[in-house]
Amino acid sequence: MNSILLFIVIVILGFLAAFSDTSLGMGYSLLTPILMLIGYQAIVVVPILLLAQMCIGFTGTIFHHLYGNIDLSSKEKDVKITILFSLTGMTGMLIAVIVAINVPAIVLSIYIGAILFAAGILMMVKLKFEFTWAKLYVLSALGAFNKAMSGGGYGPITTSGQIMSDRKVKKSIAVTSFSEAFLSGFGFLLYFIFNNFQLVEVQLMIIMVISGVIATPLGALLAKKLNKKRARIVIGFASISLGIITVIRLFIVL
């Protein structure tokens, strides 16, 4: 592929993925198999996307706050849930690293795909459950476990779970974006510790960060405009689609 055309394609992909992630709380992980199909190695793609998602998450949180999607005052539930998701998520990621050593990749892909598919179905049939902190602990750990295992699956689980617990759509999306920024930074730090940035491509990293950050104000604005009924359908469909793609992409990459 021509270098200029490749640059344009990657910029567009980075923008669209960040827009989806900021507006719906999911979708950025789809860049992993797409960039691998273009020709990048997973060991190059994953840390770059983690860094980009950290920047996108923090920038998106600023706009979510400015648009009133989330309240960042220290006493608000939004901040408490973000802290819970971040700390519990780190534990889930560490457990996932241990499990990944002993479980075949195809089994993990099928498991995560099934989880996302089920979450989407439950969203679309309007299932609800009572809000409890214990349930949020489980959501956070499960989402982070999925993210560490496959590079995705955090957003659909945590966003869908919050909405099903009757949290407002825009708050659910914003909290997911904020907490995922911390977890992405944590994952990037782990990569630094174990791989020392030996294979990081600086040019790709700059493109992904800048194109993603530019998309965040538009994504946060869409999150503000989504009504609950429409959002459940859109997010449910997105989760189902990501579940199917999670299983299929393993075979495409292979």
Backbone as a ProteinNet text record, in pm:
[ID]
protein_1_A
[PRIMARY]
MNSILLFIVIVILGFLAAFSDTSLGMGYSLLTPILMLIGYQAIVVVPILLLAQMCIGFTGTIFHHLYGNIDLSSKEKDVKITILFSLTGMTGMLIAVIVAINVPAIVLSIYIGAILFAAGILMMVKLKFEFTWAKLYVLSALGAFNKAMSGGGYGPITTSGQIMSDRKVKKSIAVTSFSEAFLSGFGFLLYFIFNNFQLVEVQLMIIMVISGVIATPLGALLAKKLNKKRARIVIGFASISLGIITVIRLFIVL
[TERTIARY]
84	0	87.6	51.4	123.1	131.8	248.9	271.4	174.7	142.9	49.6	-91.1	-130.7	-262.2	-271.5	-164.3	-160.3	-175.6	-108.3	-117.5	-262	-327.4	-465.6	-559	-540	-623.6	-609.7	-486.5	-462.3	-520.5	-508	-565.5	-717.3	-781.1	-927.1	-969	-896.7	-927.4	-913.5	-805.7	-783	-892.1	-934.6	-1040.1	-1172.7	-1212.1	-1340.5	-1346.2	-1235.9	-1232.5	-1243.5	-1174	-1179.5	-1317.8	-1378.4	-1513.9	-1612.5	-1601.9	-1688.4	-1665.7	-1539.6	-1505.5	-1555.4	-1544.2	-1585.3	-1736.4	-1802.9	-1947.9	-2029	-1976.2	-2049.2	-1981.5	-1856.6	-1784.4	-1723.2	-1709	-1654.2	-1613.3	-1531.9	-1500.4	-1355.3	-1275.6	-1138.1	-1051.7	-1083	-1000.9	-1007	-1106.7	-1115.2	-995	-923.7	-804.4	-695	-693.5	-587.7	-586.1	-696.2	-691.9	-679.9	-737.4	-730.1	-586	-515.3	-375.5	-287.9	-322.9	-247.5	-268.7	-391	-417.3	-342.2	-321.7	-245.7	-98.8	-51.6	86.8	167.2	106	177	169.4	274.2	276.5	200.3	141.6	64.1	148.3	273.6	361.4	391.4	372.5	389	258	148.1	17.3	-34.7	-29.7	-93.7	-45	85.6	128.4	94.7	99.6	65.2	-81.9	-168.2	-310.7	-341.6	-267.1	-285.3	-251.3	-140.2	-101.7	-204.3	-246.6	-345.1	-476.3	-518.2	-645.2	-637.2	-520.6	-502.4	-522.6	-459.2	-471.8	-615.2	-677	-815.9	-910.1	-885.9	-971.4	-966.8	-846.6	-834.2	-887.7	-857.8	-909.5	-1061.1	-1111.6	-1256	-1325.2	-1262.4	-1320.3	-1336.6	-1239.4	-1248.2	-1372.5	-1393.9	-1510.7	-1640.7	-1636.8	-1755.4	-1794.2	-1694.1	-1719.4	-1773.5	-1713.3	-1756.9	-1900.3	-1937.7	-2072.8	-2174.2	-2128.1	-2218.9	-2251.8	-2173.8	-2198.1	-2152.3	-2056.1	-1996.9	-1962.8	-1971.5	-1937.8	-1810	-1703.8	-1573.7	-1546.7	-1647.8	-1626.6	-1606.4	-1519.2	-1469.6	-1578.2	-1690.1	-1793.1	-1895.9	-1887.2	-1988.5	-1965.6	-2075.2	-2070	-1984.4	-1985.3	-1907.7	-1760.4	-1704.4	-1562.9	-1538.1	-1628.1	-1612.5	-1616.1	-1707	-1716.3	-1591.5	-1539.7	-1417.6	-1300.6	-1286.6	-1178.9	-1196.6	-1321	-1349.9	-1313.4	-1357.4	-1328.7	-1178.6	-1107.7	-963.9	-887.3	-913.7	-840.1	-876.6	-1006.2	-1049.1	-1002	-1004.7	-961	-815.4	-731.2	-589.2	-570.1	-649.1	-643.2	-685.4	-793	-840.4	-737.3	-664.4	-561.9	-446.5	-406.8	-297.5	-336.9	-461.4	-510.2	-512	-552.2	-560.8	-425.1	-321	-186.1	-147.8	-184.6	-153.8	-233.6	-362.2	-449.6	-407.4	-364.9	-330.7	-220.7	-135.5	-24.3	-74.4	-188.3	-235.6	-358.3	-416.6	-539.5	-514.3	-552.4	-532.9	-605.6	-545.6	-601.4	-741.5	-765.1	-896.1	-1005.8	-973.5	-1070.3	-1104.8	-1002.7	-1023.4	-1108.9	-1081.8	-1157.7	-1305.1	-1331.3	-1469.8	-1538.8	-1466.9	-1521.4	-1558.2	-1464.3	-1487.5	-1596.7	-1593.6	-1697.3	-1835.7	-1845.9	-1974.3	-2022.7	-1929.4	-1964.2	-2020.1	-1951.2	-1994.7	-2128.9	-2144.4	-2269.5	-2385.3	-2363.3	-2467.7	-2502.4	-2399.6	-2423.4	-2508.4	-2480.8	-2557.9	-2703.3	-2726	-2862.7	-2938.8	-2873.4	-2937.2	-2970.5	-2884.2	-2910.9	-3035.7	-3046.9	-3155.3	-3290.3	-3288	-3414.7	-3450.1	-3371.3	-3398.5	-3393.7	-3301.3	-3283	-3227.3	-3277.5	-3228.3	-3196.4	-3099.8	-3075.2	-3044.4	-3064.8	-3047.6	-2900.1	-2874.9	-2737.9	-2683.3	-2567	-2492.6	-2344.3	-2266.4	-2122	-2056.9	-2109.6	-2052.5	-2062.4	-2175	-2193	-2096.4	-2067.9	-1973.1	-1831.2	-1797.6	-1667.1	-1652.5	-1757.2	-1754.3	-1743.5	-1821.9	-1817.8	-1678.6	-1619.2	-1487.1	-1381.7	-1380.8	-1281.4	-1298.5	-1424	-1451.7	-1409.8	-1443.5	-1407.4	-1257.3	-1186.6	-1040.9	-973.7	-1029.6	-979.6	-986.4	-1101.1	-1118.3	-1018.4	-999.4	-909.5	-766.5	-723.9	-587.2	-568	-675.1	-664.8	-664.6	-743.4	-760.8	-738.4	-715.9	-701.9	-835.7	-945.6	-1078.3	-1174.2	-1299.1	-1401.1	-1429	-1348.9	-1372.1	-1493.1	-1493.1	-1600.1	-1738.9	-1758.9	-1893.1	-1945.8	-1858.5	-1901.6	-1936.4	-1847.2	-1869.3	-1978	-1982.3	-2086.7	-2224.2	-2235.9	-2364.2	-2409	-2315.8	-2349.6	-2402.2	-2339.5	-2386.2	-2526.2	-2548.7	-2680.2	-2787.8	-2756.2	-2853.1	-2880.7	-2787.5	-2810.1	-2882.2	-2933.2	-3014.8	-2933.9	-2804.7	-2724.8	-2756.6	-2744.8	-2769.2	-2669	-2716.1	-2632.3	-2506.2	-2520.4	-2404.1	-2304.7	-2353.7	-2263.9	-2190.9	-2262.5	-2201.9	-2088.7	-2113	-2011.6	-1891.6	-1918.1	-1810.4	-1723.6	-1787.1	-1712	-1627	-1681.6	-1604.8	-1482.5	-1500.4	-1389.6	-1282	-1324.7	-1231.4	-1152.2	-1222.8	-1154.1	-1064.6	-1108.6	-1028	-898.5	-899.7	-776.9	-671.1	-711.7	-618.4	-568.2	-660.7	-621.9	-530.9	-555.9	-469.7	-330.1	-324	-194.3	-121.1	-196.1	-138.3	-84.3	-161.8	-117.2	5.9	8.9	124.6	248.5	229.8	340.4	393.8	303.6	346.7	428.2	384.8	460	599.5	607.9	737.8	829.2	773	852.2	907.3	822.5	861	924.9	901.2	953.6	1043	1042.7	1134.7	1118.8	997.5	965.9	1053.2	1106.1	1201.3	1139.9	1009.7	948.6	844.3	840.1	741.1	775.8	679	696.6	643.4	734.6	700.1	600.8	619.7	531.1	386.8	368.2	234.3	174.7	256.4	210.1	158.5	232.2	191.8	60.8	49.7	-72.1	-193.8	-180.7	-294	-336.2	-239.4	-271.2	-340.9	-283.9	-339.5	-476.5	-489.1	-618	-726.2	-687.3	-784.1	-828.2	-733.4	-764.8	-856	-833.1	-915	-1061.9	-1085.4	-1222.8	-1300.3	-1232.5	-1299.1	-1409.3	-1393.8	-1504.2	-1632.6	-1619.9	-1738.2	-1802.2	-1718.1	-1769.8	-1843.9	-1786.7	-1850.7	-1981.9	-1986.3	-2109.3	-2220	-2185.9	-2285.7	-2337.3	-2247.4	-2288.6	-2391.1	-2373.8	-2467.3	-2604.5	-2606.1	-2731.1	-2810.2	-2744.1	-2812	-2922	-3042.2	-3145.8	-3134.8	-3190.8	-3166.5	-3217.8	-3338	-3396.1	-3311.4	-3274.3	-3193.6	-3055	-2999.8	-2864.9	-2858.7	-2961.5	-2962.5	-2957	-3029.6	-3030.6	-2894.6	-2840.4	-2712.6	-2600.1	-2592.8	-2485.3	-2502.2	-2626	-2651.2	-2607.1	-2642.8	-2603.1	-2451	-2388	-2242.2	-2174.2	-2228	-2170.1	-2183.4	-2300.1	-2320.7	-2222.4	-2208.1	-2116.9	-1973.2	-1931.7	-1795.5	-1773.6	-1877.6	-1866.4	-1841.5	-1915.7	-1898.4	-1760.9	-1721.5	-1592.5	-1476.5	-1492.8	-1387	-1352.5	-1454.9	-1431.7	-1375.6	-1434.7	-1394.9	-1252.6	-1213.4	-1085.3	-965.8	-980.7	-871	-838.9	-941.5	-923.1	-874.7	-917	-871.7	-723	-681.7	-539.9	-454.3	-507.6	-432.7	-427.2
-119.5	0	124.7	223.5	350.3	412.5	470.2	522.4	635.2	721.9	831.9	777	681.6	619.1	545.2	475	403.5	501.1	614.8	718.2	765.4	793.5	841.8	736.8	611.4	501.8	488	492.9	476.9	593.9	715.3	833.1	818.5	778.3	760.8	651.1	539.9	430	473.8	545.2	592.8	687.5	776.3	873	802.1	712.3	643.6	554.3	485	396.4	476.6	590.1	675	738.3	776.4	832.8	730.2	606.3	499.2	473.9	471.4	441.4	550.4	676.3	787.8	804.6	773.4	794.2	675.7	553.1	432.2	354.3	390.5	319.5	189.1	170.5	45.1	61.7	-32	-36.6	-13	43.2	77.8	-45.4	-153.9	-275.2	-337.3	-298	-351.3	-311	-207.5	-165	-271.1	-353.6	-455.1	-549.8	-620.7	-710.8	-636.5	-515.7	-439.3	-400.7	-348.8	-309.8	-431.8	-544.8	-667.5	-714.2	-697.1	-733.3	-641.4	-516.2	-421.4	-461.5	-529.8	-575.6	-553.7	-492.3	-468.6	-591.7	-614.7	-726.8	-690.1	-791.4	-768.1	-703.1	-745.5	-692.7	-544.4	-496.7	-354.8	-280	-341.4	-276	-256.8	-361	-358.5	-244.8	-227.4	-118.4	19.9	35.6	164.5	196.9	98.2	120.6	144.3	80.6	105.3	250.2	299	438.4	534.1	505.9	591.6	593.1	475.5	468.7	539	539.2	615.3	764.5	815.2	956.8	991.1	902.1	922.8	922	829.5	818.8	942.6	993.6	1112.6	1237	1250.1	1364.6	1357.6	1237	1218.9	1251.3	1217.7	1245.9	1395.8	1473.8	1620	1671.1	1621.6	1666.2	1609.3	1485.9	1430.6	1519.6	1568.4	1656.7	1791.8	1847.8	1977.8	1972.4	1858.4	1842.7	1797.8	1771.4	1730.3	1582.4	1501.5	1356.6	1290.7	1352.2	1295.4	1409	1382.4	1481.6	1436.4	1516.8	1477.5	1531.8	1587.9	1630.3	1506.3	1516.8	1399.6	1321.5	1384.9	1317.3	1245.1	1262.5	1205.5	1056.2	984.7	841.2	810.5	901.7	879.9	856.4	938.7	926.6	798.3	766.2	645	519.6	518.1	402.6	392.9	507.9	508.5	449.4	490.1	437.2	286.8	245.2	102.3	24.5	73.5	6.1	-2	105.4	109.4	10.5	12.8	-74.1	-221.3	-249.2	-387	-436.3	-346	-381.4	-421.2	-353	-388.3	-529.6	-564.9	-701.1	-802.4	-769.4	-857.6	-877.1	-770.8	-779.6	-869.1	-858.8	-941.6	-1089.3	-1117.4	-1255.8	-1309.5	-1224.2	-1265.5	-1306.1	-1234.9	-1266.9	-1408.4	-1445.6	-1579.7	-1685.5	-1657.6	-1753.1	-1771.9	-1663.3	-1667.1	-1767.2	-1791.5	-1883.9	-2026.6	-2059.5	-2197.9	-2226.6	-2123.9	-2143.1	-2109.7	-2198.1	-2172.4	-2046.4	-1974.8	-1849	-1866.5	-1978.1	-1999.1	-2013.7	-2076	-2091.3	-1955	-1871.8	-1738.2	-1653	-1662	-1583	-1622.1	-1751.4	-1799.1	-1754.8	-1763.8	-1721.8	-1573.3	-1489.8	-1345.2	-1307.5	-1370.6	-1344.8	-1378.1	-1490.2	-1532.2	-1433.7	-1384.4	-1287.5	-1159.5	-1108	-984.7	-1004.6	-1118.5	-1149.1	-1153.9	-1221	-1232.7	-1096.6	-1014.4	-880.7	-797.2	-808.4	-734.7	-778.5	-909.4	-962.9	-913.1	-918.4	-874.3	-725.6	-646.3	-503.5	-481.4	-554.3	-531	-582.5	-679.1	-726.5	-648.3	-543.9	-449.4	-514	-607.5	-667	-562.3	-561.7	-469.2	-546.3	-493.9	-549.5	-435	-459.4	-354.8	-316.5	-186.8	-138.4	-181.6	-247.2	-275.9	-262.7	-226.5	-211.2	-345.4	-451.6	-585.2	-624.6	-593.7	-626.7	-547.5	-423.3	-342.7	-397.9	-454	-519.3	-632	-712.5	-825.4	-775.7	-674	-617.1	-567.8	-494.4	-437.4	-545.4	-643.5	-750.9	-831.5	-860.6	-937.5	-859.6	-730.6	-648.4	-636.3	-611.9	-598.1	-730.6	-839.8	-973.1	-993	-959.2	-971.9	-885.1	-762.4	-669	-721.2	-774.3	-825.2	-950.4	-1027.9	-1152.4	-1130.2	-1031	-1015.5	-874.7	-778.3	-639.9	-569.2	-638.2	-577.3	-642.7	-596.3	-656.9	-582.9	-479.2	-404.2	-312.3	-231.2	-134.5	-195.1	-297.8	-356.2	-410.2	-472.9	-531.6	-423.4	-326.8	-225.8	-126	-87.9	5.6	-60.1	-179.6	-250.9	-281.2	-325.5	-360.2	-242.1	-126.6	-6.8	33.8	29.2	67.9	-27.8	-157.2	-255.5	-238.7	-175.3	-147.7	-14.4	39.6	161.3	289	282.8	405.7	479.2	610.8	687.7	648.6	648.8	606.9	690.5	822.5	909.5	893.9	870.5	849.5	716	614	481.6	486.5	554.2	566.6	645.5	757	843.5	774.2	703.3	632.1	521.4	450.8	347	406.5	518.9	585.9	629.7	685	735.4	620.9	516.3	405	328.4	317.5	245.2	319.3	450.9	528.4	485.2	468.4	422.8	281.5	193.3	55.2	44.5	126.2	126	174	276	323.6	217.1	141.9	32.7	-75.5	-109.1	-209.1	-164.3	-36.5	18.3	13.6	40	33	-109.3	-207.3	-347.2	-382.4	-331.4	-356.2	-295.3	-175.8	-110	-193.8	-249	-327.5	-454.3	-522.3	-652.5	-647.3	-538.3	-533.5	-413.3	-315.9	-202.1	-124.5	-122.5	-43.9	-77.2	-196.1	-229.4	-225.5	-256.9	-266.3	-157.6	-54.1	52	136.8	156.4	242.1	380.9	476.3	610.6	678.7	662.6	727.9	679.8	549.3	493.9	540.6	545.5	587.6	731.7	820.5	960.9	974.5	901	906.1	860.6	749.4	694.9	787.4	845.9	935.6	1061.5	1126.4	1253	1233.1	1134	1110.6	1073.8	1001	962	1077.6	1158.6	1272.8	1372.2	1392.4	1485.1	1441.4	1310.5	1258	1270.8	1291.4	1283.6	1387.2	1514	1608	1570.9	1519	1477.6	1353.3	1258.8	1137.6	1167.2	1253.7	1290.2	1364.5	1444.4	1517.2	1420.4	1318.5	1218.6	1143.1	1110.7	1041.2	1124	1254.4	1344.3	1342.1	1328.2	1336.4	1205.8	1092.5	962.4	950.2	914.3	885.4	738.7	707.1	576.1	461.4	476.2	368.8	340.3	446.4	429.2	377.4	426.6	386.5	237.7	185.4	42.2	-41.5	1	-72.2	-63.5	60.2	82.2	8.8	25.1	-37.3	-189.2	-235.7	-379.5	-440.5	-375	-422.8	-419.8	-311.6	-300.4	-411.8	-444	-549.9	-685.9	-712	-837.4	-847.5	-737.8	-735.5	-760.5	-694.8	-713.5	-857.1	-917.3	-1056.5	-1149.8	-1129.2	-1211.8	-1189.3	-1060.9	-1027	-1081.1	-1081.5	-1132.3	-1276.8	-1356.1	-1496.5	-1507.9	-1433.7	-1443.4	-1394.4	-1286.9	-1222.9	-1314.9	-1408	-1501.1	-1582.4	-1627.3	-1708.9	-1625.2	-1496.2	-1407.4	-1380.8	-1349.1	-1320.5	-1442.2	-1559.4	-1682.1	-1716.2
0	0	0	-80.6	-86.7	52.1	86.3	221.3	257.7	161.7	188.6	211.8	128.2	143.7	276.4	313.2	440.5	556.8	547.9	651.7	667.1	555.1	557.1	617.2	575.7	626.8	777.9	827.8	971.4	1049.8	996.5	1062.5	1074	964.7	964.6	1062.1	1060.7	1152	1297.6	1327.6	1463.5	1509.5	1419.8	1451.6	1477.5	1387.1	1399.4	1523.3	1551.3	1668.1	1797.4	1803.8	1922.8	1938.4	1826.4	1829.6	1885.4	1838.8	1887.7	2036	2076.3	2215.1	2309.3	2267.1	2351.7	2354.7	2244.9	2237.4	2287.5	2271.8	2311.1	2423.2	2456.4	2561.4	2515.3	2384.7	2332.3	2186.5	2137.5	1995	1958	2050.2	2014.1	1989.2	2056.9	2044.8	1905.8	1825.3	1689.2	1605.2	1648.1	1574.4	1577	1681.1	1691.7	1571.8	1541.4	1425.3	1293	1284.6	1159.4	1128.2	1228	1207.1	1180.7	1240.7	1214.3	1070.7	1019.6	880.6	784.6	825.1	742.8	736	843.2	840	965.9	1067.6	1193.2	1283.1	1361.3	1454.6	1581.8	1645.7	1767.2	1876.2	1887.4	1991.5	1970.2	1847	1816.1	1839.2	1796.9	1800.8	1942.6	2024.1	2155.3	2245	2267.8	2355.6	2300.9	2169.1	2108.5	2131.8	2114.4	2135.9	2283.5	2372	2514.8	2549	2495.8	2520.3	2460.9	2337.2	2271	2348	2395.4	2467.3	2602.1	2662.8	2785.7	2758.5	2653	2617.2	2577.8	2499.9	2456.9	2577.1	2670.4	2788	2875.1	2901	2985	2914.5	2785.1	2709.5	2698.4	2669.5	2660.8	2791.7	2903.7	3034.6	3056	3010	3021.7	2949.3	2827.8	2751.1	2807.8	2858.2	2924.7	3043.2	3115.7	3230	3183.7	3079.1	3027.5	2974.6	2914.8	2860	2965.1	3086.7	3193	3194.7	3122.1	3121.6	3250.4	3317.3	3438.4	3533.9	3663.3	3765.3	3834.9	3822.9	3877.1	4017.3	4083.1	4221.3	4307.5	4405.6	4478.9	4552.7	4586.5	4664.8	4578.6	4448.3	4360.2	4334.4	4306.6	4279.4	4156.6	4056.8	3934.6	3965.4	4054	4089.4	4167.7	4259.4	4340.1	4252.5	4155.1	4065.3	3978.2	3934.1	3853.4	3931.2	4057.2	4141.8	4161.6	4187.7	4205.3	4079.6	3963.5	3837.8	3812.2	3843.7	3815.8	3902.7	4033.6	4125.6	4105.7	4096.1	4073.7	3937.8	3839.5	3704.9	3699.1	3775.3	3778.5	3831.6	3932.3	3986.4	3880.6	3808.3	3702.4	3593	3560.2	3456.2	3500.2	3626.4	3677	3677.9	3718	3716.5	3574	3480.6	3340.3	3285.1	3326.2	3279.5	3321	3444.2	3494.9	3418.7	3397.6	3328.5	3183.4	3120.6	2977.9	2946.7	3044.5	3024.3	3002.7	3063.7	3066	2978.9	2918.5	2840.4	2693.7	2600.2	2457.3	2411.1	2316	2266.3	2209.2	2140.4	2078.3	2183.6	2296.5	2405.3	2464	2482	2537	2444.4	2314.5	2217.2	2217.8	2222.9	2225.8	2355	2466.5	2596.1	2595.2	2552.7	2553.2	2453.5	2336.4	2237.3	2290.4	2361.8	2418.8	2524.7	2606.7	2710.7	2648.5	2546.2	2480.7	2410.6	2345.2	2275.3	2375.3	2487.3	2589.5	2648.8	2673.8	2729.4	2634.1	2504	2404.6	2400.9	2406.4	2407	2529.7	2645.7	2769.9	2765.5	2701.8	2685.5	2601.4	2491.6	2396.2	2446.5	2539.4	2596.7	2723.3	2750.1	2859.3	2997.1	3015.5	3147.7	3243.8	3365.3	3467.3	3594.4	3671.8	3803.8	3899	4025.3	4125.8	4139.8	4151.9	4169	4304.4	4303.8	4426.4	4395.4	4495.1	4474.3	4445.4	4505.9	4483.5	4336.6	4273.4	4132.1	4044.7	4084.8	4008	4020	4136.6	4152.6	4050.2	4038	3944.6	3800.7	3765.2	3630.4	3595.4	3688.1	3664.4	3645.4	3734.9	3726.3	3598	3561.9	3440.7	3316.2	3312.2	3197.4	3180.3	3290.5	3283.9	3250.2	3301.9	3268.3	3117	3059.1	2914.2	2838.3	2885.4	2817.3	2816.7	2931.1	2939.6	2854.7	2838.9	2764	2613.4	2567.8	2423.3	2371.1	2461	2418.2	2408.1	2434.9	2426.9	2523	2519.9	2604.1	2732.8	2763.7	2887.1	2872.4	2766.2	2746	2738.1	2653.1	2643	2775.4	2854	2981.1	3082.6	3102.9	3206.4	3167.5	3040.4	2996.2	3003.8	2946.1	2947.3	3089.9	3173.1	3310.6	3389.7	3372	3442.6	3396.8	3266	3213.1	3262.9	3268.2	3317	3466.4	3538.5	3680.6	3698.8	3587.1	3584.3	3604.6	3575.4	3571	3440.7	3439.9	3318.4	3210.3	3085.6	2973.4	2964.8	2965.5	2948	3062.3	3183.7	3297	3284.6	3238.9	3221.4	3119.7	3007.7	2903	2953.5	3022.6	3070.7	3175.3	3268.7	3372.7	3311.8	3214.1	3145	3077.6	3009.5	2941.2	3039.8	3153.5	3254.5	3317.6	3359.9	3426.6	3329.9	3203.2	3104.6	3074.2	3091.5	3072.3	3173.7	3299.2	3402.4	3372.4	3333.1	3305.9	3184.3	3083.2	2964.7	3000.8	3086	3132.9	3212.2	3293.4	3371	3279	3176	3079.1	3002.6	2966.4	2896	2985.2	3114.3	3209.9	3220.4	3221.4	3225.4	3101.4	2987.6	2864.3	2875.3	2932.1	2949.5	3038.8	3145.4	3240.2	3175.5	3096.2	3041.6	2903.3	2827.5	2690.8	2660.6	2750	2738.5	2606.4	2550.9	2430.9	2310.4	2304.9	2198.9	2059.8	2048.3	1916.1	1889.2	1972.7	1954	1832.3	1742.5	1626	1659.6	1672.3	1718.7	1624.8	1493.8	1397.3	1412.6	1422.4	1440.2	1572.5	1675.5	1807.2	1803.5	1738.2	1728.3	1651	1540.4	1458.2	1538.7	1611.1	1685.1	1799.3	1866.7	1978.4	1928.2	1827.6	1778.7	1713.8	1626.1	1559.2	1659.8	1764.3	1866.4	1953	1996.3	2083	2010.9	1881.6	1803	1800.8	1807.2	1799.1	1929.5	2041.6	2172.2	2195.9	2156.1	2182	2108.9	1987.3	1911.1	1972.7	2016.4	2079	2208.3	2291.8	2418.4	2394.8	2288.4	2254.8	2213.6	2134.6	2095.2	2217	2310.4	2432.9	2509.6	2510.5	2578.4	2511.4	2377.7	2301.4	2299.6	2326.5	2318.3	2423.3	2381	2480.5	2521.4	2636.3	2696.4	2609.9	2553.6	2473.8	2350.8	2279.8	2159.1	2194	2305.3	2345.4	2377.1	2443.6	2475.8	2348.9	2245.5	2118.8	2050.5	2042.6	1974.8	2045.9	2178.6	2256	2258.9	2268	2264	2132.5	2022.3	1890	1874.9	1925.8	1917.5	1995.8	2113.4	2195.8	2127.9	2068.3	1995.1	1878.8	1804.2	1689.4	1732.6	1842.7	1892.7	1939.7	1997.4	2040.2	1923.7	1814.8	1695.3	1633.4	1623.4	1562.5	1645.5	1778.8	1866.7	1833.9	1803.8	1768.6	1627	1534.1	1393.8	1370.8	1442.1	1411.4	1436.8	1531.1	1557.7	1433.5	1364.8	1245.4	1127	1122.8	1015.5	1028.6	1153.7	1178.8	1152.7	1194.9	1171.5	1023
[MASK]
++++++++++++++++++++++++++++++++++++++++++++++++++++++++++++++++++++++++++++++++++++++++++++++++++++++++++++++++++++++++++++++++++++++++++++++++++++++++++++++++++++++++++++++++++++++++++++++++++++++++++++++++++++++++++++++++++++++++++++++++++++++++++++++

